[in-house]
């Protein structure tokens, strides 16, 4: 019974250490940084709304990567 636990833990660790997950998190952080920069760079209502959308899309991408690690 202990062998199956070790195998599942090992598979979980392999999945949690995939580089694609961390690439997704970094991409989400970079998109969020662009949204934050646009939010404070210019004073326009339309650009402000677009920058908020970009910020939340980046945050969603980063959170998706974090939840993939937690589900592993």
MOLINGI-V604920 format. One line per field, one symbol per residue. ss: DSSP state (2 for helix, 1 for strand, 0 for the rest). psi: psi as a letter, one per 40 degrees, with the letter a starting at -180 (. if undefined). burial: b if it has 16 or more other C-alpha atoms within 10 Angstrom, else e. Layout:
ss: ???
psi: ???
burial: ???
This chain:
ss: 022222222222222200222222222222222222222220002222222222222222222222222220
psi: ddddddddddddddddehdddddddddddddddddddddedighdddddddddddddddddddddddddde.
burial: eeeeeeeeeeeeeebbeeeebbebbbbbbbbbbebbebbeeeeeeebbeebbebbbbbbbbbbbbbeebeee
